[in-house]
Amino acid sequence: MQHGTSTYFLGVDTDDAQILKCAESARIKNSHLICVLTTALPNLPYLKYESNRFVKAGLPSNWLDSLKEKDAALKSRAAKIEALLVRHGASANVIAFMGSGTDLQHLAAQQAYCSDVAFLDAELRKDPDVFHKIAYGLLFHSPVALMVNGDPFAQRDCVFLAWNDSLPASRAAHLALPYFLAAKEVVVGCFDPPLRADAEDQEPGTSVAAWLNHHGCNVVVSRLPSGGLSIEHCIQESAKEVGADLVAMGAYGHSYLRESVFGGTTQAMLEQTSVPVLFGH
């Protein structure tokens, strides 16, 4: 039986039925559920230039009222969710917070420090900034895997591992190991693998396949040409072709930028909603 703790990030508009569905799935797997109710701060004070060239903070006249109103609504919703979970005997607790910018990233990451996996409710996609800040915080400031477009409790019969011999891909493989072990088949997909320099060089994907075989997994290695198409398109199409119900892949970010952003393939796989993805970094 599965045990452990999963962290579920949801929005104030996530409906009760969805919350109970996740709680019931967690109960069946004997997993404790941490429900993290998250919302963004009202638009923050801005800076404006005075005629004397000094910079002055501008505070909208109703900002404090908006903050108090949003905080009250957040706490009220958290209390209702807590009561809902208690009534249904769920092993769960509720945490609520507001944040913005990098603070939101770190707050989200801290909630997952003592968890096995984190996953995001689809409702959060209605606020793309909050969705991406939480995702970035979890991936690059916490030790856990992040799942989107699904929950971590579902049975995954076929898992597609997007493999490229990188550290993020390796970490994703390690974080996804429980799903590999529970699946009937693991497909290791290598896109546009480099040509071997000589006969002694290993084919791409061979080492990770051997590692998974030693764990008792049924592994197939597929070396796939992209044909000039984007890697995110190839991952989705290949996963569908093999009947995968979960993709595991490494996440990449551009840390050299002042504003943290995702790499192109990571961003695209976060944005798509057609296939569940487990990210690791």
C-alpha positions as CSV (number, residue, x, y, z in Angstrom):
1,M,0.0,0.0,0.0
2,Q,1.1,3.5,-0.7
3,H,1.8,5.9,2.2
4,G,3.2,9.3,2.4
5,T,2.2,13.0,2.0
6,S,1.1,14.8,-1.1
7,T,0.8,18.6,-1.4
8,Y,-2.2,19.9,-3.4
9,F,-2.2,23.5,-4.6
10,L,-5.6,24.9,-5.3
11,G,-7.4,28.2,-5.8
12,V,-10.2,29.8,-3.9
13,D,-12.6,28.9,-6.8
14,T,-11.7,25.2,-6.8
15,D,-15.1,23.4,-6.2
16,D,-15.8,21.1,-3.3
17,A,-16.4,18.1,-5.6
18,Q,-12.8,18.3,-7.0
19,I,-11.3,18.7,-3.5
20,L,-13.2,15.7,-2.2
21,K,-12.2,13.7,-5.3
22,C,-8.5,14.3,-4.5
23,A,-9.1,13.6,-0.8
24,E,-10.8,10.3,-1.6
25,S,-8.0,9.3,-4.0
26,A,-5.5,10.1,-1.3
27,R,-7.5,8.1,1.3
28,I,-7.5,5.0,-1.0
29,K,-3.7,5.2,-1.3
30,N,-3.3,5.9,2.5
31,S,-1.7,9.2,1.7
32,H,-2.0,12.4,3.8
33,L,-3.1,15.4,1.8
34,I,-1.9,18.9,2.4
35,C,-4.3,21.4,0.7
36,V,-2.5,24.7,0.0
37,L,-5.0,27.4,-0.8
38,T,-3.2,30.1,-2.8
39,T,-4.1,33.5,-4.1
40,A,-2.2,36.5,-5.4
41,L,-1.9,39.8,-3.4
42,P,-3.9,42.7,-4.8
43,N,-1.9,44.8,-7.2
44,L,1.1,46.0,-5.2
45,P,2.0,49.7,-4.7
46,Y,3.8,51.2,-7.6
47,L,6.6,53.7,-8.1
48,K,6.1,57.1,-9.6
49,Y,8.4,60.0,-10.5
50,E,7.7,63.3,-8.9
51,S,8.5,66.6,-10.7
52,N,11.5,67.1,-8.5
53,R,12.9,63.7,-9.9
54,F,12.4,61.9,-6.6
55,V,10.9,58.4,-6.8
56,K,7.8,58.0,-4.6
57,A,5.8,55.0,-3.8
58,G,2.2,55.2,-5.0
59,L,-0.4,53.4,-3.0
60,P,-3.9,53.1,-4.5
61,S,-6.4,54.6,-2.1
62,N,-8.3,51.3,-1.7
63,W,-5.3,48.9,-1.6
64,L,-5.5,48.2,2.2
65,D,-9.3,47.6,1.9
66,S,-8.7,45.2,-1.0
67,L,-6.1,43.4,0.9
68,K,-8.3,43.0,4.0
69,E,-11.2,41.8,1.8
70,K,-9.1,39.3,0.0
71,D,-7.5,38.0,3.2
72,A,-10.9,37.5,4.8
73,A,-12.2,35.7,1.7
74,L,-9.1,33.4,1.7
75,K,-9.5,32.5,5.4
76,S,-13.2,31.9,5.1
77,R,-12.7,29.6,2.1
78,A,-9.9,27.7,4.0
79,A,-12.1,27.2,7.0
80,K,-14.9,25.8,4.8
81,I,-12.5,23.4,3.1
82,E,-11.1,22.3,6.4
83,A,-14.7,21.6,7.7
84,L,-15.5,19.8,4.4
85,L,-12.5,17.5,4.8
86,V,-13.3,16.8,8.5
87,R,-16.9,15.9,7.7
88,H,-15.7,13.3,5.2
89,G,-13.0,11.9,7.5
90,A,-10.1,12.8,5.2
91,S,-6.5,12.7,6.4
92,A,-5.8,16.2,5.3
93,N,-5.0,19.7,6.5
94,V,-5.4,23.1,4.9
95,I,-2.9,25.9,4.6
96,A,-3.7,29.3,3.1
97,F,-1.5,32.1,1.9
98,M,-1.3,35.1,-0.4
99,G,1.8,36.2,-2.2
100,S,3.4,37.7,-5.3
101,G,6.6,37.5,-7.3
102,T,9.5,35.6,-5.9
103,D,7.8,35.5,-2.4
104,L,5.1,33.4,-3.9
105,Q,7.7,31.0,-5.4
106,H,9.4,30.5,-2.1
107,L,6.2,30.2,-0.1
108,A,5.0,27.5,-2.4
109,A,8.3,25.7,-2.2
110,Q,8.3,25.7,1.6
111,Q,4.9,24.0,1.7
112,A,6.4,21.0,-0.2
113,Y,9.6,20.6,1.9
114,C,8.1,17.7,3.8
115,S,6.1,16.1,1.0
116,D,6.5,13.3,-1.5
117,V,5.0,15.0,-4.5
118,A,3.1,18.3,-5.4
119,F,0.4,18.8,-7.9
120,L,-1.6,21.8,-9.2
121,D,-5.3,22.1,-9.6
122,A,-6.5,23.1,-13.0
123,E,-8.3,26.1,-11.4
124,L,-5.0,27.8,-10.9
125,R,-4.5,28.1,-14.6
126,K,-7.1,31.0,-14.5
127,D,-4.3,33.2,-13.1
128,P,-1.2,32.3,-15.2
129,D,1.1,34.3,-13.1
130,V,0.2,32.5,-9.9
131,F,0.3,29.2,-11.7
132,H,3.8,29.7,-13.1
133,K,5.2,31.2,-9.9
134,I,4.0,28.2,-7.9
135,A,5.3,25.8,-10.5
136,Y,8.7,27.5,-10.7
137,G,9.0,27.6,-6.9
138,L,8.3,23.9,-6.6
139,L,10.6,22.9,-9.4
140,F,13.6,25.0,-8.6
141,H,13.3,25.7,-4.8
142,S,11.9,22.4,-3.5
143,P,13.1,18.8,-3.6
144,V,9.8,17.3,-4.8
145,A,8.4,16.3,-8.2
146,L,5.6,18.4,-9.7
147,M,2.6,16.9,-11.4
148,V,0.2,18.8,-13.7
149,N,-3.0,17.7,-15.5
150,G,-3.7,14.9,-13.0
151,D,-3.2,13.8,-9.4
152,P,-0.4,11.5,-8.1
153,F,-2.8,8.8,-6.9
154,A,-4.1,7.5,-10.2
155,Q,-2.8,4.2,-11.5
156,R,-0.4,4.8,-14.5
157,D,-0.1,1.7,-16.7
158,C,2.3,3.1,-19.2
159,V,4.8,5.9,-18.3
160,F,6.8,7.8,-21.0
161,L,10.2,9.0,-19.9
162,A,11.6,11.8,-22.0
163,W,15.3,11.1,-21.8
164,N,18.4,13.1,-22.9
165,D,21.2,12.1,-20.6
166,S,20.9,15.3,-18.6
167,L,20.9,15.9,-14.8
168,P,17.3,17.2,-14.8
169,A,16.1,14.1,-16.8
170,S,18.0,11.8,-14.3
171,R,16.4,13.6,-11.3
172,A,13.0,13.3,-13.0
173,A,13.6,9.6,-13.5
174,H,14.5,9.1,-9.8
175,L,11.4,11.1,-8.6
176,A,9.2,9.1,-11.0
177,L,10.5,5.7,-9.8
178,P,7.4,4.8,-7.8
179,Y,5.3,5.4,-10.9
180,F,7.7,3.3,-13.0
181,L,7.5,0.4,-10.5
182,A,3.7,0.5,-10.5
183,A,3.3,0.7,-14.3
184,K,3.1,-2.2,-16.6
185,E,5.5,-0.6,-19.1
186,V,8.0,2.2,-19.2
187,V,8.9,3.7,-22.5
188,V,12.2,5.7,-22.6
189,G,12.0,8.2,-25.4
190,C,15.2,9.7,-26.8
191,F,14.7,12.4,-29.4
192,D,17.4,13.0,-32.1
193,P,20.0,11.0,-30.2
194,P,23.6,11.8,-31.2
195,L,25.5,9.4,-33.4
196,R,27.9,7.1,-31.6
197,A,31.5,8.0,-32.0
198,D,32.5,4.3,-32.1
199,A,31.1,0.9,-31.5
200,E,31.9,1.0,-27.8
201,D,29.7,4.0,-27.1
202,Q,26.4,3.1,-25.5
203,E,23.2,3.8,-27.3
204,P,21.3,6.7,-25.7
205,G,18.8,5.5,-23.1
206,T,20.6,2.2,-22.5
207,S,21.9,3.0,-19.0
208,V,18.6,4.3,-17.6
209,A,16.8,1.4,-19.1
210,A,19.3,-1.0,-17.4
211,W,18.7,0.8,-14.1
212,L,15.0,0.4,-14.4
213,N,15.3,-3.2,-15.5
214,H,17.2,-3.9,-12.3
215,H,14.3,-2.5,-10.4
216,G,12.0,-5.0,-12.2
217,C,10.4,-2.6,-14.7
218,N,9.4,-3.6,-18.1
219,V,11.3,-1.1,-20.2
220,V,11.3,-0.2,-23.9
221,V,13.8,2.2,-25.4
222,S,12.6,4.3,-28.4
223,R,15.1,6.5,-30.3
224,L,12.9,9.0,-32.2
225,P,13.7,11.6,-34.8
226,S,12.0,15.0,-34.2
227,G,11.7,15.7,-38.0
228,G,12.2,19.3,-37.3
229,L,9.2,19.5,-35.0
230,S,9.4,21.0,-31.5
231,I,10.4,18.5,-28.8
232,E,7.2,19.3,-26.8
233,H,5.2,18.3,-29.8
234,C,7.2,15.1,-30.2
235,I,6.8,14.2,-26.5
236,Q,3.1,14.6,-26.6
237,E,2.6,12.7,-29.9
238,S,5.0,9.9,-28.9
239,A,3.3,9.5,-25.5
240,K,-0.1,9.2,-27.2
241,E,1.2,6.7,-29.8
242,V,2.5,4.3,-27.1
243,G,-0.6,4.8,-24.9
244,A,1.2,6.5,-22.1
245,D,-1.0,7.9,-19.3
246,L,1.9,9.9,-17.7
247,V,5.0,11.7,-19.1
248,A,8.1,12.1,-16.8
249,M,10.6,14.7,-17.8
250,G,13.2,17.1,-16.6
251,A,12.4,20.8,-16.1
252,Y,14.7,23.6,-17.3
253,G,14.8,27.2,-16.4
254,H,16.8,30.3,-17.4
255,S,18.3,31.2,-14.1
256,Y,20.6,33.8,-15.7
257,L,17.6,36.0,-16.4
258,R,16.6,38.5,-13.7
259,E,13.0,37.3,-13.9
260,S,12.9,33.5,-13.6
261,V,11.3,31.9,-16.6
262,F,11.0,28.3,-17.9
263,G,12.9,26.9,-20.9
264,G,10.8,26.5,-24.0
265,T,10.0,22.8,-23.8
266,T,9.3,23.0,-20.1
267,Q,7.0,26.0,-20.6
268,A,5.1,24.4,-23.4
269,M,4.6,21.1,-21.5
270,L,3.3,23.1,-18.5
271,E,0.9,25.0,-20.7
272,Q,-0.6,21.9,-22.5
273,T,-3.5,20.1,-20.8
274,S,-3.7,17.0,-22.9
275,V,-1.4,14.7,-21.0
276,P,-0.4,14.4,-17.3
277,V,3.3,15.3,-16.7
278,L,5.6,14.7,-13.8
279,F,8.4,17.2,-13.8
280,G,11.7,16.9,-11.9
281,H,14.7,19.2,-11.7
